[in-house]
Amino acid sequence: MQDWTTECDVLVVGSGGGALTGAYTAASQGLRTLVLEKTPLFGGTSAYSGAAVWLPGTAVQERAGIGDSTDKARTYLRAVVGDEEIDRQEAYVATAPEVVDLLERDPHIEFEWRAFPDYYKAPGRMDYGRAINPLDLPSDEVGDLREVIRPEADVDRAGEPHPEGTLNGGRALIGRLLMALHGTGHAELRTETAARSLIVEDGRVVGVEATNAAGETVRIRATRGVLLAAGGIEGNAALRTENGTPGKADWSMGPRGANTGDLLRAAVEIGADTALLDEAWWCPGVELPDGSGAFMVGVRGGILVDTSGERYLNESLPYDQFGRAMIEHGSGSSYLVFDSKEGGPVLPAISIPNISAEKHHAAGTWVSADTVEELAEEIGVPADALRRTVEQFNDFAKHGVDEAFHRGEDPYDNFFCPPGTGADAPPNPALSPVSQGPFHAARIVLSDLGTKGGVRTDADARVLRADGTPIDGLYAAGNTSASLSGRFYPGPGVPLGTAMVFSYRAVQHMRS
């Protein structure tokens, strides 16, 4: 018999978009719900995100009149991911409209469609995208909750308080979910409370043992179930090495000290099976002066070269495919080489966080030179090779066709590129010549938005043993679970969308 400190119906470990959706699903139906967050702030990696959520075929897409449907999304997902995880694929797309309907019934939550292309050319694709986003959240609405929401990445990593003004992206999503949770009257949220182990009675998970902010051990009983939605292993260098996960913990975009695989280990200790632990939601990262990485979302110009001074990919690829190309190439250092068209060393890419060129130059993560040959010497690549690479790319730009890597031939390639007008319009907006000195090079590393391997789960998010049987009372979603998308990243917001859907399904199963 346990000496329980606290009892609830549903216990949720983690506080990202998936975790809070699960918590709201429970609390909105009158279940006593407890959320544990081990850091001082709510939101996890979700708070850093742009909060595009791949929840297809919902009332939001219908309002926007974009022609999306569950059938079209089902076709696309199957075409990209293949025949693996058919049950979970179907559960995902079939349940997405239910999740959005539940959330939008709360006055604090509303979504809208914003253009952002799906990532693969496949049947069912939406060239302008199907992801939805939470509406921005004005300061006067969020009130004191602002102080417990994790701010955007550059602010958070600098240890600065949440800036004044409207919350957007992931901060808006977390803020709206927290407001909705508070409004139910059935939810308790605790920060600085780290779940350490799972408590099992008669083969069923009945609670967790955790350490609170005072360093005290607390034992929390959950009568309906425990939902683990506490991120992956991206922040744990030892676990990455153990599981052969490429990249480095310092280069990951996960919040510092947050996603270290504590609950994954706890689940494995009681018999949970795992999968995809060598996988992540990959992206190129601009190396920052402190040695960390900054998510490079999309490229508007420049070329990526390896240590031989050669290009090896389409620089406008969707970021996960970009990261996978880096892994496959495996050439060590890469550099984004760009020019001074915008009047100085302005990175021709969207980078989160965005650090000043002056800080980069002082640390040596960016270098500059008057000529391409001098730049090559600065970054240690053969000058003749880099010159030839730049000349070839500039010829491609002149004619509007990238004969080497087909940059600019996919809707995603041009999404971040200004098209130009009139006589100044380039033949291919994704191909801008590298021609105006001084020239610059930024070090690019393999980053990630979190790992995507974890415990194996079924269509109701129940955690499975190696023999396929579920562990009673234990559920997992988000990056704590192995993703149904396998080694693919189908579209913007799939990590958030799957986390939200399967957290919802977990709670619905607890109630059945």
C-alpha positions as CSV (number, residue, x, y, z in Angstrom):
1,M,0.0,0.0,0.0
2,Q,1.2,3.5,-0.9
3,D,1.3,6.5,1.3
4,W,-0.3,8.9,-1.2
5,T,0.4,12.6,-1.0
6,T,-2.2,13.7,-3.6
7,E,-5.0,12.0,-5.6
8,C,-6.5,12.9,-8.9
9,D,-8.4,11.2,-11.7
10,V,-6.0,12.0,-14.6
11,L,-2.4,12.8,-14.1
12,V,-0.6,14.5,-17.0
13,V,3.2,14.8,-17.0
14,G,4.5,17.6,-19.2
15,S,3.0,20.9,-20.3
16,G,3.4,21.3,-24.1
17,G,0.5,21.6,-26.5
18,G,-0.2,17.8,-26.4
19,A,-0.1,17.6,-22.6
20,L,-2.3,20.6,-22.1
21,T,-4.8,19.3,-24.7
22,G,-5.1,16.0,-22.8
23,A,-5.4,17.9,-19.5
24,Y,-8.2,20.1,-21.0
25,T,-10.0,17.1,-22.4
26,A,-10.1,15.6,-18.9
27,A,-10.9,18.7,-16.9
28,S,-13.6,19.9,-19.3
29,Q,-15.4,16.7,-18.6
30,G,-15.3,17.2,-14.9
31,L,-12.3,14.9,-14.1
32,R,-9.9,16.0,-11.4
33,T,-6.8,16.7,-13.4
34,L,-3.3,17.4,-12.3
35,V,-0.5,18.6,-14.6
36,L,3.2,18.2,-13.5
37,E,5.9,20.4,-15.2
38,K,9.4,19.8,-14.0
39,T,10.7,23.3,-15.0
40,P,9.4,26.7,-13.6
41,L,7.6,27.4,-16.9
42,F,4.8,25.8,-18.9
43,G,4.9,25.1,-22.6
44,G,8.0,23.0,-23.3
45,T,9.2,23.0,-26.9
46,S,5.7,23.9,-28.0
47,A,6.2,27.4,-26.7
48,Y,9.2,27.9,-29.0
49,S,7.2,26.8,-32.1
50,G,5.3,28.8,-34.6
51,A,2.3,26.7,-33.5
52,A,1.3,25.5,-36.9
53,V,-0.8,22.4,-36.1
54,W,-1.4,19.6,-38.6
55,L,-5.0,18.9,-37.7
56,P,-6.7,18.2,-41.1
57,G,-10.3,18.3,-42.3
58,T,-11.6,20.4,-39.4
59,A,-14.1,23.3,-39.2
60,V,-11.1,25.7,-39.4
61,Q,-10.1,24.6,-42.9
62,E,-13.8,24.6,-43.9
63,R,-14.2,28.2,-42.7
64,A,-11.1,29.1,-44.8
65,G,-12.6,27.4,-47.9
66,I,-9.3,25.7,-48.9
67,G,-10.8,22.4,-50.0
68,D,-9.2,20.2,-47.3
69,S,-10.9,17.0,-46.1
70,T,-10.2,14.0,-43.9
71,D,-10.1,11.8,-47.0
72,K,-7.5,14.0,-48.7
73,A,-5.4,14.1,-45.6
74,R,-5.7,10.3,-45.2
75,T,-4.5,9.8,-48.8
76,Y,-1.5,12.2,-48.3
77,L,-0.4,10.7,-45.0
78,R,-0.5,7.1,-46.4
79,A,1.4,8.2,-49.5
80,V,4.2,9.8,-47.4
81,V,4.4,7.4,-44.4
82,G,3.5,4.2,-46.2
83,D,1.6,1.2,-44.7
84,E,3.2,1.3,-41.3
85,E,1.0,2.3,-38.3
86,I,-2.2,2.2,-40.3
87,D,-4.4,2.1,-37.2
88,R,-2.7,5.1,-35.7
89,Q,-2.7,7.0,-39.1
90,E,-6.5,6.5,-39.3
91,A,-7.0,7.4,-35.6
92,Y,-5.0,10.6,-36.2
93,V,-6.9,12.0,-39.2
94,A,-10.3,10.7,-38.1
95,T,-10.0,12.3,-34.6
96,A,-8.5,15.7,-35.6
97,P,-11.9,17.3,-36.2
98,E,-13.2,16.1,-32.8
99,V,-10.2,17.7,-31.1
100,V,-10.6,21.0,-32.8
101,D,-14.4,21.0,-32.1
102,L,-13.7,20.4,-28.4
103,L,-11.1,23.1,-28.1
104,E,-13.0,25.7,-30.0
105,R,-16.1,25.2,-27.8
106,D,-14.1,27.0,-25.1
107,P,-14.2,30.8,-25.5
108,H,-10.5,31.1,-24.9
109,I,-9.5,29.0,-27.9
110,E,-9.8,29.8,-31.6
111,F,-7.8,28.7,-34.6
112,E,-7.3,30.0,-38.2
113,W,-5.8,28.6,-41.3
114,R,-2.5,30.1,-42.4
115,A,-0.6,29.1,-45.6
116,F,2.4,26.8,-45.1
117,P,2.8,24.1,-47.7
118,D,2.8,20.4,-46.9
119,Y,6.3,19.0,-47.2
120,Y,6.1,16.2,-49.8
121,K,4.9,16.0,-53.4
122,A,2.4,13.2,-53.0
123,P,-1.3,12.5,-53.6
124,G,-3.5,14.5,-51.3
125,R,-0.9,17.2,-50.7
126,M,-2.1,20.8,-50.1
127,D,0.4,23.1,-51.9
128,Y,-0.6,26.0,-49.7
129,G,-0.9,23.8,-46.6
130,R,-3.6,22.6,-44.3
131,A,-2.1,23.4,-40.9
132,I,-4.0,25.7,-38.5
133,N,-2.8,28.2,-36.0
134,P,-4.1,29.6,-32.7
135,L,-5.1,33.3,-32.9
136,D,-2.6,35.6,-31.3
137,L,-3.2,36.3,-27.7
138,P,-3.4,40.0,-26.5
139,S,-1.6,40.8,-23.2
140,D,-4.8,42.1,-21.5
141,E,-6.4,38.7,-22.0
142,V,-3.6,36.5,-20.7
143,G,-2.9,38.6,-17.6
144,D,-0.7,37.1,-14.9
145,L,-0.4,33.8,-16.7
146,R,2.2,35.4,-18.9
147,E,4.7,35.0,-16.1
148,V,4.5,31.1,-16.2
149,I,4.5,30.7,-20.0
150,R,7.9,29.8,-21.5
151,P,8.9,32.7,-23.7
152,E,10.3,32.4,-27.2
153,A,13.7,30.7,-27.6
154,D,16.1,33.6,-27.7
155,V,14.5,35.3,-24.7
156,D,14.2,32.1,-22.7
157,R,17.8,31.0,-23.3
158,A,19.0,34.5,-22.3
159,G,17.2,34.1,-19.0
160,E,15.1,37.2,-19.7
161,P,11.4,37.6,-18.6
162,H,8.6,37.3,-21.0
163,P,8.5,40.5,-23.1
164,E,5.4,42.7,-23.0
165,G,3.0,42.7,-25.9
166,T,0.9,40.1,-27.8
167,L,1.7,36.4,-27.5
168,N,1.9,34.7,-30.8
169,G,2.9,31.2,-32.1
170,G,3.5,28.6,-29.5
171,R,3.1,31.1,-26.6
172,A,-0.4,31.9,-27.8
173,L,-1.3,28.2,-28.0
174,I,0.0,27.5,-24.5
175,G,-1.6,30.7,-23.1
176,R,-5.0,29.8,-24.6
177,L,-4.8,26.2,-23.3
178,L,-3.9,27.4,-19.8
179,M,-6.7,29.9,-19.8
180,A,-9.2,27.2,-20.9
181,L,-7.8,24.8,-18.2
182,H,-8.2,27.4,-15.5
183,G,-11.8,28.0,-16.6
184,T,-12.8,24.4,-16.1
185,G,-12.3,24.6,-12.3
186,H,-11.1,21.0,-12.4
187,A,-7.4,21.4,-13.1
188,E,-4.4,21.9,-10.9
189,L,-1.0,22.8,-12.4
190,R,2.3,22.4,-10.7
191,T,5.7,23.6,-11.9
192,E,9.1,22.5,-10.6
193,T,7.7,19.1,-9.9
194,A,9.7,16.3,-11.6
195,A,8.1,12.9,-12.0
196,R,10.8,10.3,-11.3
197,S,9.2,6.9,-11.4
198,L,5.9,5.1,-12.1
199,I,4.0,3.4,-9.3
200,V,2.5,0.0,-10.2
201,E,-0.1,-2.1,-8.3
202,D,-1.2,-5.5,-9.6
203,G,0.2,-4.8,-13.0
204,R,-1.5,-1.4,-13.4
205,V,0.1,2.0,-13.3
206,V,-1.7,3.9,-10.5
207,G,0.5,7.0,-10.1
208,V,4.0,8.5,-10.0
209,E,6.6,9.4,-7.5
210,A,7.9,12.9,-8.0
211,T,10.2,15.5,-6.4
212,N,8.7,19.0,-5.8
213,A,10.4,22.4,-5.7
214,A,11.3,21.9,-2.0
215,G,13.1,18.7,-2.8
216,E,10.4,16.6,-1.1
217,T,9.2,13.3,-2.5
218,V,5.5,13.2,-3.3
219,R,3.4,10.2,-4.4
220,I,0.5,11.1,-6.6
221,R,-2.3,8.7,-7.3
222,A,-4.2,8.8,-10.6
223,T,-7.5,6.8,-10.5
224,R,-8.1,6.9,-14.3
225,G,-4.7,7.0,-15.8
226,V,-1.3,8.6,-16.2
227,L,-0.4,10.4,-19.5
228,L,3.2,10.9,-20.3
229,A,3.7,13.9,-22.7
230,A,7.0,15.2,-21.4
231,G,9.1,15.5,-24.6
232,G,11.9,13.3,-25.9
233,I,15.5,12.6,-25.2
234,E,17.0,15.5,-27.2
235,G,18.5,17.2,-24.1
236,N,20.3,14.1,-22.8
237,A,23.7,13.7,-24.4
238,A,24.2,10.3,-22.9
239,L,20.9,8.9,-24.1
240,R,21.5,10.3,-27.6
241,T,24.9,8.5,-27.7
242,E,23.4,5.3,-26.3
243,N,20.7,5.2,-29.0
244,G,22.8,6.5,-31.9
245,T,20.8,9.7,-32.3
246,P,22.7,12.0,-34.7
247,G,23.5,15.6,-33.7
248,K,24.2,17.1,-30.3
249,A,22.1,18.0,-27.3
250,D,23.5,21.5,-27.5
251,W,22.3,21.9,-31.1
252,S,18.7,20.8,-30.3
253,M,15.9,23.4,-30.1
254,G,14.4,21.7,-27.0
255,P,14.3,23.9,-23.8
256,R,17.5,23.6,-21.8
257,G,17.2,21.0,-19.0
258,A,13.7,20.0,-19.9
259,N,13.6,17.0,-22.3
260,T,16.0,14.5,-20.8
261,G,14.1,11.2,-21.2
262,D,13.3,10.7,-17.5
263,L,9.8,9.3,-18.1
264,L,11.0,7.2,-21.0
265,R,13.4,5.4,-18.6
266,A,10.7,5.1,-16.0
267,A,8.4,3.5,-18.6
268,V,11.1,1.1,-19.8
269,E,11.7,0.0,-16.2
270,I,8.2,-1.3,-15.9
271,G,8.3,-3.1,-19.3
272,A,7.5,-0.5,-22.0
273,D,8.8,-1.2,-25.5
274,T,10.5,1.6,-27.5
275,A,11.1,2.5,-31.1
276,L,12.8,5.2,-33.3
277,L,15.1,6.3,-30.6
278,D,17.7,7.2,-33.2
279,E,15.2,9.6,-34.9
280,A,14.3,13.3,-34.5
281,W,12.4,16.1,-36.2
282,W,15.5,17.3,-38.0
283,C,16.4,20.7,-39.2
284,P,19.5,22.7,-40.2
285,G,20.7,25.0,-37.4
286,V,22.8,28.1,-37.5
287,E,25.6,27.6,-35.0
288,L,25.3,30.3,-32.3
289,P,28.2,32.0,-30.5
290,D,27.6,29.9,-27.4
291,G,27.8,26.7,-29.4
292,S,24.1,26.0,-29.5
293,G,22.0,25.8,-32.7
294,A,19.2,28.0,-34.0
295,F,16.5,26.4,-36.1
296,M,16.8,27.5,-39.7
297,V,13.2,27.3,-41.0
298,G,13.6,28.4,-44.6
299,V,16.2,29.8,-47.0
300,R,15.7,32.8,-49.2
301,G,19.2,32.9,-50.7
302,G,22.8,31.7,-50.5
303,I,24.2,28.2,-51.0
304,L,25.3,25.5,-48.6
305,V,28.7,24.0,-49.2
306,D,30.7,21.3,-47.5
307,T,34.4,21.2,-46.6
308,S,35.2,20.6,-50.3
309,G,33.5,23.8,-51.3
310,E,30.7,21.9,-53.1
311,R,26.9,22.1,-52.9
312,Y,25.3,18.8,-51.9
313,L,21.5,19.6,-51.6
314,N,18.6,21.8,-52.5
315,E,19.0,24.5,-49.9
316,S,15.2,25.3,-50.0
317,L,14.2,21.8,-48.9
318,P,11.7,21.5,-46.1
319,Y,13.8,21.5,-42.9
320,D,13.5,17.9,-41.9
321,Q,14.5,16.8,-45.4
322,F,17.4,19.3,-45.3
323,G,18.6,17.7,-42.0
324,R,18.3,14.2,-43.4
325,A,20.4,15.3,-46.4
326,M,23.0,16.6,-44.0
327,I,23.0,13.2,-42.1
328,E,23.3,11.2,-45.4
329,H,26.1,13.4,-46.7
330,G,28.0,13.2,-43.4
331,S,30.8,15.5,-44.5
332,G,31.5,17.3,-41.2
333,S,31.2,21.1,-41.3
334,S,28.8,22.9,-43.6
335,Y,28.6,26.6,-44.4
336,L,25.8,28.8,-45.8
337,V,27.6,31.2,-48.2
338,F,25.8,34.4,-49.0
339,D,26.4,37.9,-50.2
340,S,25.6,41.5,-49.2
341,K,22.5,42.3,-51.4
342,E,20.6,43.5,-48.3
343,G,23.4,45.9,-47.3
344,G,25.4,43.8,-44.9
345,P,25.8,40.4,-43.4
346,V,22.1,39.7,-43.3
347,L,21.4,35.9,-43.1
348,P,19.2,35.0,-46.1
349,A,17.2,32.6,-44.0
350,I,14.6,32.6,-41.2
351,S,16.5,31.6,-38.1
352,I,15.0,31.1,-34.6
353,P,16.5,32.6,-32.5
354,N,18.1,35.4,-34.5
355,I,21.4,36.6,-33.1
356,S,23.2,39.7,-34.4
357,A,25.9,39.5,-37.0
358,E,28.2,41.3,-34.7
359,K,28.0,38.6,-32.0
360,H,28.5,35.9,-34.7
361,H,31.6,37.6,-36.1
362,A,33.1,38.1,-32.6
363,A,32.7,34.4,-31.9
364,G,33.8,33.2,-35.4
365,T,30.6,31.4,-36.2
366,W,30.2,33.8,-39.1
367,V,33.1,35.1,-41.3
368,S,33.3,37.7,-44.0
369,A,35.7,38.5,-46.9
370,D,35.8,40.8,-49.9
371,T,36.1,38.0,-52.4
372,V,34.9,34.4,-52.7
373,E,38.5,33.2,-52.8
374,E,39.3,35.0,-49.5
375,L,36.1,33.7,-47.9
376,A,37.2,30.1,-48.9
377,E,40.5,30.6,-47.1
378,E,38.6,31.9,-44.0
379,I,36.5,28.7,-43.8
380,G,39.2,26.3,-44.9
381,V,37.7,25.1,-48.2
382,P,39.5,25.0,-51.6
383,A,39.3,28.4,-53.2
384,D,39.0,27.1,-56.8
385,A,36.2,24.8,-55.8
386,L,34.2,27.4,-54.0
387,R,34.6,29.9,-56.9
388,R,33.4,27.2,-59.4
389,T,30.5,26.4,-57.2
390,V,29.4,30.0,-56.9
391,E,29.9,30.6,-60.6
392,Q,27.8,27.5,-61.5
393,F,25.0,28.5,-59.1
394,N,25.0,32.1,-60.4
395,D,24.6,30.7,-63.9
396,F,21.6,28.6,-62.7
397,A,20.1,31.7,-61.2
398,K,20.5,33.6,-64.4
399,H,18.6,31.0,-66.4
400,G,16.2,30.1,-63.5
401,V,16.9,26.4,-63.4
402,D,19.0,24.6,-60.8
403,E,20.3,21.8,-62.9
404,A,22.1,20.2,-60.0
405,F,19.5,20.0,-57.2
406,H,16.2,21.4,-58.7
407,R,15.9,24.3,-56.2
408,G,12.8,26.3,-56.9
409,E,10.7,23.5,-58.5
410,D,8.5,22.8,-55.5
411,P,5.9,25.1,-53.8
412,Y,7.9,24.9,-50.5
413,D,11.1,26.1,-52.2
414,N,9.5,29.4,-53.1
415,F,7.4,29.9,-49.9
416,F,10.0,32.1,-48.2
417,C,11.3,33.8,-51.3
418,P,10.1,37.3,-52.4
419,P,8.9,37.0,-56.1
420,G,10.0,40.4,-57.2
421,T,8.0,42.5,-59.7
422,G,8.3,43.9,-63.2
423,A,11.7,43.8,-64.8
424,D,13.4,43.0,-61.5
425,A,11.5,39.8,-61.1
426,P,13.9,36.8,-61.1
427,P,13.2,33.9,-63.4
428,N,13.2,31.7,-60.3
429,P,12.6,33.4,-57.0
430,A,14.4,30.6,-55.1
431,L,17.6,31.2,-57.1
432,S,19.3,34.5,-56.1
433,P,22.9,34.9,-57.3
434,V,25.7,35.1,-54.8
435,S,27.4,38.0,-56.5
436,Q,27.7,41.2,-54.4
437,G,30.6,41.4,-52.0
438,P,31.6,41.4,-49.2
439,F,30.8,37.7,-49.0
440,H,29.8,35.8,-45.8
441,A,29.7,32.3,-44.5
442,A,27.7,31.0,-41.5
443,R,28.4,27.6,-39.9
444,I,25.5,25.3,-40.2
445,V,25.0,22.3,-37.8
446,L,22.5,19.4,-37.6
447,S,19.8,20.6,-35.3
448,D,16.4,19.2,-34.3
449,L,13.0,20.2,-32.9
450,G,13.1,17.3,-30.6
451,T,13.5,13.6,-30.9
452,K,10.6,11.5,-32.2
453,G,11.4,8.1,-30.7
454,G,10.0,6.8,-27.5
455,V,7.6,4.3,-26.1
456,R,5.5,2.3,-28.5
457,T,1.8,3.1,-28.3
458,D,-1.5,2.0,-29.9
459,A,-4.3,4.0,-31.5
460,D,-5.5,5.1,-28.0
461,A,-2.1,6.1,-26.9
462,R,-1.8,3.1,-24.5
463,V,1.9,2.3,-23.8
464,L,2.8,-1.2,-25.2
465,R,5.1,-4.0,-24.1
466,A,7.4,-5.8,-26.5
467,D,4.7,-8.4,-27.0
468,G,2.2,-5.8,-28.1
469,T,0.0,-5.9,-24.9
470,P,-0.8,-2.6,-23.2
471,I,0.4,-1.5,-19.8
472,D,-2.8,-0.8,-18.0
473,G,-3.2,2.8,-16.8
474,L,-0.2,4.2,-18.8
475,Y,-0.5,6.4,-21.8
476,A,2.0,8.5,-23.8
477,A,1.8,11.1,-26.5
478,G,4.0,13.7,-28.3
479,N,7.8,13.1,-28.3
480,T,7.6,10.7,-25.3
481,S,6.1,8.2,-27.7
482,A,7.4,6.8,-31.0
483,S,5.9,8.9,-33.8
484,L,3.5,7.3,-36.3
485,S,5.3,9.3,-39.1
486,G,8.4,7.1,-38.7
487,R,11.3,8.6,-40.6
488,F,9.2,11.2,-42.4
489,Y,7.9,14.7,-41.4
490,P,4.7,15.1,-43.6
491,G,3.8,18.7,-42.9
492,P,4.0,21.7,-40.6
493,G,2.6,20.9,-37.2
494,V,2.6,17.1,-37.4
495,P,4.5,16.9,-34.0
496,L,2.0,19.1,-32.3
497,G,-1.0,17.7,-34.2
498,T,-0.2,14.1,-33.3
499,A,0.6,15.1,-29.7
500,M,-2.8,16.8,-29.3
501,V,-4.8,14.0,-31.0
502,F,-3.3,11.2,-29.0
503,S,-3.5,13.0,-25.7
504,Y,-7.2,13.6,-26.4
505,R,-7.6,9.9,-27.3
506,A,-5.8,8.8,-24.2
507,V,-8.2,10.6,-21.9
508,Q,-11.2,9.4,-23.9
509,H,-9.9,5.9,-23.4
510,M,-9.4,6.5,-19.6
511,R,-13.1,7.5,-19.4
512,S,-14.4,4.4,-21.3
